[in-house]
Amino acid sequence: MTWDFSDALFILLIALGSIPALASVLQYVLAGPHALRDHLDRTAAYLPRVAILVPAWNEGAVLGPAVRRLLDMDYPDERIRVVVIDDASTDNTPELVGALAREHPGRVVHLRREQGGQGKAHTLNAGLELVLGDDWAQAVLIMDADVVFETSALRRMTRHLVDPSVGAVTAYIREGSVPGNWLNRFIAIEYAAAQAVGRRAQNVLGAMACLAGGAQLHDRASLERIGGRIDTSTLAEDTVTTMETQLAGARVVFDPHAIVLAEEPAGVNALWRQRLRWARGNLQVTGRYRHNWFRRRSAGPLGGWIFGIIWFALLFEPVIALVCSVGLVTLLVTDADVAWRTFQSLWLLSFVSVALIVAVTSFADTDTAKRAGAEAVLFPGIGNLFILAVVFSPWLAQQVEPARLLFYAWPALAMLVVWLARLVDRPRWRWLSALLVLVGGYGSLLSAVNVNAYVAQARHQPTTWAKTEKKGMVQG
């Protein structure tokens, strides 16, 4: 068999399609030795005075249980101070916080901003100005108003600060909506994969991509080294803080046993808005730190090749998928047999990646696996699962041979399918929206959001912080 130059070029384009799957496999392999590099051997009981910042804008439905859980944690009462930064709320948030402050004088502080609406980062900075204005706080915990900490979560996080090299600690944000729906369960699997597994891998690499916005603990000295303020110029203030902390020489670690429950969007449109903000923020961060990528000498572990490949494979996954599809469709015309064999190889690698995701994620978080086992299997989407069946079954492959063009173009078509899911996400058509996501795949939904982010950034659309509506569905 001989290949001409064009065949080799198209095969190279198709090979690019394997990068996200290889990056995924790499993360799951790296998570394996986490038990040997989990930082627990350098921890000890440590109970610093912690100022807890809770930014709140119209959070009356969720704030009460979140604050009460903080006060009931397994942590000395006199070493916790909860500062609720009320961002000019117009609901019952001021009355609720005022009542909590009167009930727990000195432990709950109500900080009211009369001019709000500037976003979470500005709100947090008002709180930081207050708590760093005196020497009481030895550590600062930044959280969201709707999350619920497990009783031992803070104690598990503070133990890492015994190590003077650690500047910040992030907890495991687990989707905790009760009863939740199909989309909440997909998010639960995503979080288990990205955090319980992905952040374990980042612990091993010594480079953390992002402190969870809902549960990040900072050593005071580390926070002051990076200016004592939160970045307000991007939509990813938590990621900027993570990067700056590490570039300043401190470590950021993930504790998978410090569990915090969060309510996540229950509809495709709400999820899309949230993830569009995240995706645009990641693009902004990528440009901001363009001189640090793949430069280990100047950026330390953040400049490592493995960390960079994992970051960019996720960020540009839809572009890679489109390039791969173009290569396959073109090769189908020039050499159909080579196109099919290349396609089979690519999807065999995809199968390995999917199998690792399901197996390792289920092992890393058995509770989520029990709750969302069906969603773990359906995570790639029915369309992708059918293609895998075609690849493994010569008989089925022969039956559907005329549809090969459709299979080769599926990564792009799947994103169109889930885009339709967003368009029909209305009360009357929620069943159809769910069906389209099941067919196209939850991963394709996230890729489609990334495409939307590329367009938004290219068009220089306003950088605004959109609040995710919460209904108080978390029960700790």
C-alpha positions in Angstrom: 0.0 0.0 0.0 1.4 3.4 -0.9 0.1 6.8 0.1 0.5 10.0 -1.9 1.2 13.3 -0.2 -2.4 14.4 0.0 -3.4 11.1 1.8 -0.6 11.7 4.3 -1.8 15.2 4.9 -5.4 14.2 5.5 -4.3 11.4 7.8 -2.3 14.0 9.8 -5.4 16.2 10.1 -7.4 13.2 11.2 -4.7 12.3 13.7 -5.2 15.7 15.4 -8.6 14.4 16.3 -7.0 11.9 18.7 -5.4 14.6 20.8 -8.4 15.2 23.1 -8.8 11.5 23.7 -5.1 11.1 24.3 -5.2 14.0 26.7 -8.1 12.4 28.5 -6.3 9.1 28.8 -3.2 10.9 30.0 -5.2 12.6 32.8 -6.7 9.2 33.9 -3.3 7.6 33.9 -1.8 10.5 35.9 -4.6 10.2 38.5 -3.4 6.7 39.3 -0.3 7.6 41.4 -2.2 10.3 43.3 -2.2 8.2 46.4 1.6 8.6 46.4 1.5 12.3 45.7 -1.7 13.5 47.4 0.0 15.9 49.8 -1.6 14.3 52.9 1.8 13.2 54.2 2.7 16.9 54.6 -0.6 17.8 56.4 -1.5 18.0 60.1 -4.3 19.3 62.3 -4.4 23.0 61.8 -7.2 25.4 62.7 -6.4 28.9 61.7 -8.8 31.8 62.1 -10.8 31.8 58.8 -12.8 34.7 57.3 -15.4 33.2 55.0 -16.5 35.5 52.2 -20.0 34.9 50.8 -20.9 37.1 47.8 -24.7 37.4 47.6 -27.0 39.1 45.2 -30.7 38.1 45.6 -29.8 34.8 47.3 -32.7 34.7 49.8 -33.7 31.2 48.5 -30.4 29.6 49.3 -28.3 31.7 51.7 -29.8 30.7 55.0 -29.0 26.9 54.8 -25.5 27.7 53.4 -24.6 30.1 56.3 -26.1 27.8 59.0 -24.1 24.9 57.7 -20.9 27.0 57.9 -21.7 27.8 61.5 -22.4 24.1 62.3 -19.1 22.8 60.8 -16.7 20.7 62.8 -14.5 23.8 63.5 -14.0 26.0 66.6 -16.8 28.6 66.7 -14.4 31.4 67.7 -12.2 30.7 64.6 -14.9 31.3 62.0 -16.2 34.6 60.8 -18.8 34.6 58.0 -18.9 37.8 56.0 -21.8 38.1 53.7 -21.2 40.7 51.0 -24.7 41.8 50.1 -24.4 43.2 46.5 -27.4 45.6 46.7 -29.9 42.8 46.8 -33.5 43.6 46.2 -35.1 40.5 47.6 -35.1 39.4 51.3 -31.3 38.8 51.4 -30.7 41.9 53.6 -33.3 40.9 56.1 -32.1 37.3 56.2 -28.5 38.3 56.7 -29.4 40.9 59.3 -31.3 38.2 61.3 -28.4 35.8 61.1 -26.0 38.6 62.3 -28.2 39.3 65.3 -28.5 35.7 66.1 -24.7 35.1 65.8 -23.1 38.4 66.8 -19.4 38.6 65.8 -19.6 35.3 63.8 -21.8 36.6 61.0 -21.1 40.0 59.5 -23.4 41.8 57.0 -21.5 44.0 54.6 -23.9 45.9 52.4 -23.0 47.3 49.0 -25.4 50.1 48.0 -24.2 50.1 44.4 -24.1 46.6 43.1 -24.4 44.7 39.8 -20.7 44.9 38.9 -20.2 41.2 39.3 -18.8 38.6 41.7 -15.2 39.8 41.6 -16.1 43.4 42.6 -18.3 42.0 45.4 -15.5 39.8 46.7 -13.0 42.7 46.7 -15.3 44.7 49.0 -15.1 41.7 51.4 -11.4 41.3 51.1 -10.9 45.0 51.8 -12.7 44.4 55.1 -11.2 41.2 56.3 -7.6 42.1 55.3 -8.0 45.5 56.9 -7.1 44.0 60.3 -5.0 41.1 61.4 -7.7 38.7 62.6 -8.0 36.4 59.6 -5.1 33.9 59.1 -6.9 32.4 56.1 -9.7 33.4 53.7 -12.3 31.0 52.3 -14.1 32.2 49.2 -17.4 30.5 48.4 -20.7 30.8 46.6 -23.9 31.7 48.4 -25.7 28.5 47.4 -23.1 25.8 48.2 -23.4 23.6 51.3 -20.2 22.4 53.0 -20.0 18.9 54.5 -19.2 19.1 58.2 -15.6 18.2 57.9 -14.8 20.1 54.7 -13.1 23.2 56.1 -11.0 21.2 58.6 -9.8 19.0 55.7 -8.9 22.0 53.7 -7.0 23.9 56.4 -4.8 21.0 57.2 -2.9 21.6 53.9 -1.9 25.1 55.0 0.5 23.6 57.5 2.8 23.2 54.6 4.3 26.7 54.0 4.7 26.0 50.3 0.9 25.8 49.9 -0.9 29.0 49.1 -4.4 27.8 48.4 -6.6 24.7 48.6 -9.6 23.8 46.5 -12.4 21.5 47.5 -14.4 18.9 45.5 -17.6 20.6 44.3 -20.1 17.8 43.9 -23.5 18.4 42.2 -26.0 18.0 45.0 -29.5 19.0 43.6 -32.3 17.0 45.3 -34.1 15.3 43.6 -32.3 16.7 40.5 -33.0 15.7 36.9 -31.2 14.1 33.9 -29.1 17.2 33.3 -28.1 17.5 36.9 -26.9 13.9 36.8 -24.8 14.5 33.6 -23.2 17.5 35.4 -22.5 15.2 38.4 -20.6 12.9 36.1 -18.8 15.8 34.5 -17.7 17.2 37.9 -16.6 13.8 39.0 -14.4 13.4 35.9 -13.1 17.0 35.9 -12.4 17.2 39.6 -12.3 13.8 41.4 -10.1 12.6 38.6 -8.8 15.6 36.7 -7.7 17.6 39.7 -6.0 14.5 41.2 -4.0 14.4 38.0 -3.2 18.1 38.4 -2.0 17.4 42.0 0.4 14.9 40.6 1.6 17.4 37.9 2.0 20.1 40.6 0.0 22.5 38.4 -3.7 23.3 39.2 -5.9 24.8 36.5 -8.5 26.4 38.6 -9.6 26.8 42.2 -13.2 26.0 42.5 -15.1 29.3 42.6 -17.5 27.9 45.2 -14.9 26.6 47.7 -11.3 28.0 47.6 -9.2 28.5 50.8 -6.3 31.0 50.7 -3.5 31.4 53.1 -3.5 35.1 54.1 0.1 35.7 53.2 -0.3 34.1 49.8 -3.3 36.1 49.1 -1.6 39.3 50.0 1.4 38.4 47.8 -0.8 38.5 44.8 -2.3 41.9 45.8 -5.1 40.9 48.1 -7.7 41.5 45.4 -9.6 39.4 42.9 -9.2 40.1 39.2 -12.1 42.1 37.6 -11.0 42.2 34.0 -12.0 38.6 33.0 -14.9 36.3 33.4 -12.6 33.7 35.1 -11.5 35.5 38.2 -11.0 32.2 40.0 -8.7 30.9 37.3 -6.7 34.1 37.3 -6.3 33.8 41.1 -5.2 30.2 40.7 -2.6 31.1 38.1 -1.3 34.2 40.0 -0.9 32.2 43.2 1.2 29.6 41.5 3.3 32.1 39.4 4.0 33.8 42.8 5.7 30.6 43.9 3.0 29.0 46.0 1.4 25.6 45.5 -2.3 25.1 44.9 -3.7 21.7 45.9 -7.0 19.8 45.6 -8.5 17.8 48.4 -10.9 15.2 47.1 -12.2 14.5 50.6 -13.3 18.1 51.3 -16.7 17.9 49.7 -19.0 20.8 49.0 -22.5 20.3 47.5 -23.8 22.7 44.8 -27.0 23.2 42.9 -26.3 23.3 39.2 -28.6 24.4 36.3 -31.5 22.1 35.5 -32.1 23.4 32.0 -30.0 23.5 28.8 -30.3 27.2 28.4 -29.3 27.9 32.0 -26.4 25.6 31.7 -25.4 27.2 28.4 -25.3 30.7 29.9 -23.1 29.5 32.8 -20.7 27.5 30.6 -20.4 30.3 28.1 -19.2 32.6 30.8 -16.7 29.9 31.9 -15.5 29.2 28.3 -15.1 32.9 27.5 -13.1 33.3 30.8 -10.8 30.4 29.8 -10.1 32.0 26.4 -9.3 35.3 28.2 -7.0 33.5 30.6 -5.3 31.7 27.8 -4.4 35.0 26.1 -3.5 36.7 29.4 -0.9 34.0 30.1 0.3 33.5 26.6 3.9 34.0 27.6 3.7 31.2 30.2 2.4 28.3 28.2 5.1 25.6 27.5 7.8 27.6 29.3 8.6 25.6 32.4 11.8 27.6 33.1 9.9 30.8 33.7 6.4 29.5 34.7 7.3 26.4 36.7 4.8 23.5 36.5 2.2 25.7 34.8 4.6 25.9 31.9 4.9 22.1 31.6 4.2 20.4 28.3 1.7 17.9 29.8 -0.3 20.6 31.6 -0.3 22.7 28.4 -1.5 19.9 26.2 -4.3 19.0 28.5 -5.4 22.7 28.8 -5.4 23.4 25.0 -6.9 20.0 24.1 -9.9 20.8 26.1 -10.1 24.5 25.1 -9.9 23.8 21.4 -11.6 20.4 21.3 -14.4 21.5 18.8 -11.8 23.0 16.4 -9.8 19.7 16.5 -13.0 17.7 15.9 -13.9 19.9 12.9 -10.5 19.5 11.4 -10.6 15.8 11.9 -14.0 15.6 10.2 -12.8 17.6 7.2 -9.8 15.2 6.9 -12.0 12.1 7.0 -14.6 13.5 4.5 -11.9 14.5 2.1 -10.0 11.2 2.4 -13.3 9.4 1.8 -13.2 10.9 -1.7 -9.6 10.2 -2.4 -9.1 6.8 -0.7 -12.2 5.3 0.9 -10.4 2.3 2.4 -7.7 4.3 4.1 -10.4 6.7 5.4 -12.3 3.8 6.9 -9.2 2.2 8.6 -8.1 5.6 9.9 -11.7 6.2 11.2 -11.7 2.8 13.0 -8.4 3.5 14.7 -9.6 6.9 15.9 -12.8 5.5 17.3 -11.0 2.6 19.0 -8.9 5.2 20.9 -12.2 7.0 21.6 -13.6 3.8 23.1 -10.5 3.4 25.4 -11.0 7.0 26.5 -14.7 6.5 27.2 -14.1 3.3 29.0 -11.5 4.9 31.2 -13.8 7.9 32.0 -16.6 5.5 33.1 -14.4 3.1 35.1 -12.1 5.5 36.8 -14.7 8.2 37.5 -17.0 5.5 39.0 -14.2 4.4 41.2 -13.2 7.9 42.2 -16.7 8.9 43.3 -18.9 5.8 44.0 -21.8 7.9 45.3 -22.1 9.8 42.0 -21.7 6.6 40.1 -24.6 5.1 41.9 -26.7 8.2 41.4 -25.9 8.7 37.7 -24.7 5.4 36.4 -27.0 5.6 33.3 -25.7 9.1 32.5 -22.1 7.8 32.8 -22.8 5.3 30.1 -24.7 7.8 28.0 -22.2 10.6 28.5 -20.8 10.3 24.9 -24.3 10.4 23.4 -26.3 7.8 21.6 -24.9 8.8 18.3 -21.3 8.2 19.4 -22.3 4.9 21.1 -23.9 3.8 17.8 -20.7 4.7 15.9 -18.6 2.7 18.4 -21.0 -0.3 17.8 -20.4 0.1 14.0 -16.6 0.1 14.5 -16.7 -3.1 16.6 -19.2 -5.0 14.4 -18.1 -5.8 10.8 -21.7 -6.9 10.0 -23.2 -3.7 11.2 -20.4 -1.7 9.4 -21.3 -3.4 6.2 -25.0 -2.6 6.6 -24.5 1.1 7.2 -21.6 1.5 4.7 -23.6 4.1 2.6 -23.8 6.3 5.7 -20.1 6.6 6.2 -20.1 10.3 5.2 -22.5 10.9 8.1 -20.3 9.1 10.5 -17.2 11.0 9.4 -19.0 14.3 9.8 -20.7 13.3 13.1 -18.5 15.4 15.5 -19.6 18.5 13.7 -23.2 17.3 13.3 -23.5 16.4 17.0 -22.7 20.0 17.9 -25.5 21.1 15.7 -27.9 18.6 17.3 -27.2 20.0 20.8 -27.4 23.5 19.5 -31.0 22.6 18.5 -31.5 21.3 22.1 -30.8 24.8 23.3 -33.2 26.4 20.8 -36.1 24.1 21.9 -35.4 24.4 25.6 -38.9 25.7 26.4 -41.4 24.3 28.9 -43.4 22.6 26.2 -40.5 21.1 24.4 -38.2 20.1 27.3 -38.6 16.4 26.4 -37.2 17.1 22.9 -34.3 19.2 24.3 -33.4 16.3 26.6 -33.7 13.8 23.7 -31.4 15.9 21.4 -28.7 16.1 24.2 -29.0 12.3 24.7 -28.4 11.8 20.9 -25.7 14.4 20.4 -24.0 13.8 23.8 -23.3 16.0 26.8 -19.6 16.4 25.7 -20.8 17.8 22.4 -23.0 20.3 24.3 -19.8 21.6 26.1 -18.0 21.7 22.7 -20.8 23.7 21.2 -20.6 26.2 24.0 -16.9 26.6 23.3 -17.7 27.4 19.7 -20.2 30.1 20.9 -17.4 31.4 23.2 -15.0 31.7 20.2 -17.6 33.8 18.3 -18.4 36.0 21.3 -14.7 36.7 21.9 -14.0 37.4 18.2 -16.9 39.8 18.1 -15.7 41.5 21.4 -19.0 41.1 23.0 -19.4 42.8 26.4 -17.7 40.9 29.3 -20.6 40.6 31.8 -21.2 38.3 34.7 -24.5 36.5 34.4 -26.0 35.1 37.7 -27.2 31.5 37.6 -30.6 31.2 39.1 -30.7 28.8 42.1 -33.8 27.4 43.9 -32.4 25.9 47.1 -32.4 22.3 45.9 -29.3 21.2 47.9 -29.8 19.3 51.1 -26.6 18.7 53.0 
